[in-house]
Amino acid sequence: MCSHQSSCPSADSNAPHIVAAHPEQGWNLLCNGAIVFDDSGELLPDGSVVAPLRVFVERLAVAA
């Protein structure tokens, strides 16, 4: 699945690259088997989930 010369970087590393992009559906498959969603959430190969980073409405800047 991965073309890295040594073993593929771990899921918590920024080194894995996209092997299948699906921007119309909002997700990308990385070479290490992780699925990364446009909302910053992740589904890791072991089935664990990294919750998306959410910004509460109160913290957003408002243009006056």
Residue pairs with C-beta under 8 A, 6 or more apart in sequence:
1 8
1 19
1 31
1 33
2 8
2 16
2 19
2 31
2 32
3 31
4 31
8 16
8 31
8 32
9 15
9 16
9 32
10 32
11 30
11 32
11 33
11 34
11 42
11 44
11 45
16 30
16 31
16 32
16 34
17 30
17 31
18 28
18 29
18 30
18 31
19 29
19 30
19 31
20 28
20 29
21 28
21 29
22 28
22 29
23 38
26 37
26 38
26 39
27 35
27 36
27 37
27 38
28 35
28 36
29 35
30 36
32 45
33 44
33 45
34 42
34 43
34 44
34 45
35 42
35 43
36 42
37 43
37 52
39 52
39 53
40 52
40 53
41 49
41 50
41 51
41 52
42 49
42 50
43 49
43 50
44 50
